Amino acid sequence: MTPRTARLLALPFALAAFLLRIGVEFWLKPLTWRIDSTAVALLAWAAGIAGSILVPAVGHLLLTRGTRRRPATFQVDPAGRRFTAPAAPAWAGPWSIIVAWLAGGLLITERVPGEDRVR
């Protein structure tokens, strides 16, 4: 797998992180409001939040593990005056997934008064 493919492969995982975070905010969070035990509700919400970032990030890291372990290579610029190193694909994917997950949390929601729904 080329580094470019590894970077492009991060886009579907970033979209999955974004959608999972929105799912937690609009489905799982109101569901935890109906649970009587506060500790169980907190654990369910925390597991949903952790899963919404870990599942896409670990999936991407598993698919691109060979690309991230490539040895560093240097190139000589055409004028022959200096060495250059291409951008490492190691963190481009995980950072895009993290940013998409954070963007999913930027949606402002509030609890509907007297109900277990979010708007």
C-alpha positions as CSV (number, residue, x, y, z in Angstrom):
1,M,0.0,0.0,0.0
2,T,1.4,3.4,-0.9
3,P,1.4,6.3,1.6
4,R,-1.1,8.1,-0.6
5,T,-3.5,5.2,-0.4
6,A,-3.1,5.1,3.4
7,R,-3.9,8.8,3.6
8,L,-7.0,8.4,1.4
9,L,-8.1,5.4,3.4
10,A,-8.4,7.6,6.4
11,L,-11.4,9.5,4.9
12,P,-13.9,6.7,5.3
13,F,-12.7,6.0,8.8
14,A,-12.9,9.7,9.7
15,L,-16.5,9.7,8.4
16,A,-17.3,6.7,10.5
17,A,-15.9,8.4,13.6
18,F,-18.0,11.5,12.9
19,L,-21.2,9.5,12.4
20,L,-20.5,7.3,15.4
21,R,-20.0,10.4,17.6
22,I,-23.3,11.9,16.3
23,G,-25.0,8.5,17.0
24,V,-23.7,8.6,20.6
25,E,-25.0,12.2,21.0
26,F,-28.4,11.7,19.5
27,W,-29.2,8.1,20.4
28,L,-27.0,6.7,23.3
29,K,-27.0,9.8,25.5
30,P,-30.8,10.1,25.6
31,L,-31.0,6.3,26.2
32,T,-28.8,6.6,29.2
33,W,-31.1,9.2,30.7
34,R,-33.7,6.5,31.1
35,I,-31.4,4.2,33.1
36,D,-32.1,4.4,36.8
37,S,-28.5,3.6,38.0
38,T,-26.3,6.6,37.5
39,A,-23.1,4.4,37.5
40,V,-24.4,2.1,34.8
41,A,-25.6,5.1,32.7
42,L,-22.2,6.7,33.0
43,L,-20.4,3.5,32.0
44,A,-22.7,3.0,29.0
45,W,-22.1,6.6,27.8
46,A,-18.3,6.4,28.4
47,A,-18.2,3.1,26.5
48,G,-20.1,4.7,23.6
49,I,-17.8,7.7,23.5
50,A,-14.6,5.5,23.7
51,G,-15.9,3.1,21.1
52,S,-16.8,5.9,18.7
53,I,-13.2,6.9,18.5
54,L,-11.4,3.6,19.1
55,V,-13.2,1.5,16.5
56,P,-12.4,3.8,13.5
57,A,-8.8,4.6,14.7
58,V,-7.9,1.0,15.4
59,G,-9.4,-0.2,12.2
60,H,-7.4,2.3,10.2
61,L,-4.2,1.5,12.1
62,L,-4.6,-2.2,11.5
63,L,-5.2,-1.7,7.7
64,T,-2.3,0.6,7.3
65,R,0.3,-0.9,9.7
66,G,2.6,-1.9,6.9
67,T,2.7,1.6,5.4
68,R,3.4,3.2,8.7
69,R,6.4,1.0,9.4
70,R,8.2,1.8,6.1
71,P,11.8,3.0,6.7
72,A,12.5,6.7,6.2
73,T,13.9,7.5,2.8
74,F,15.7,10.6,1.7
75,Q,15.6,12.1,-1.7
76,V,18.0,14.5,-3.4
77,D,16.4,17.6,-4.8
78,P,16.9,18.1,-8.6
79,A,19.6,20.7,-8.0
80,G,21.6,18.3,-5.9
81,R,22.1,20.8,-3.0
82,R,20.2,19.1,-0.2
83,F,18.3,16.1,1.0
84,T,14.5,16.1,1.4
85,A,12.3,13.7,3.2
86,P,8.7,13.1,2.1
87,A,5.8,13.5,4.6
88,A,5.4,10.5,6.9
89,P,2.0,8.7,6.6
90,A,2.2,7.6,10.2
91,W,0.0,10.3,11.7
92,A,-1.9,11.8,8.8
93,G,-4.7,9.2,9.1
94,P,-5.1,9.0,12.9
95,W,-5.1,12.8,13.2
96,S,-7.8,13.2,10.5
97,I,-9.9,10.6,12.4
98,I,-9.5,12.4,15.7
99,V,-10.4,15.8,14.1
100,A,-13.6,14.3,12.5
101,W,-14.5,12.7,15.9
102,L,-14.1,16.1,17.6
103,A,-16.2,17.8,14.9
104,G,-19.0,15.4,15.7
105,G,-18.9,16.6,19.3
106,L,-19.3,20.3,18.2
107,L,-23.0,19.9,17.4
108,I,-24.8,21.8,20.1
109,T,-27.6,19.8,21.6
110,E,-29.9,20.2,24.5
111,R,-32.4,18.0,26.3
112,V,-36.0,18.6,25.5
113,P,-37.6,19.8,28.8
114,G,-39.6,17.0,30.4
115,E,-38.7,14.4,27.9
116,D,-35.9,12.0,27.1
117,R,-35.1,13.4,23.7
118,V,-32.4,15.7,22.3
119,R,-32.8,18.6,20.0
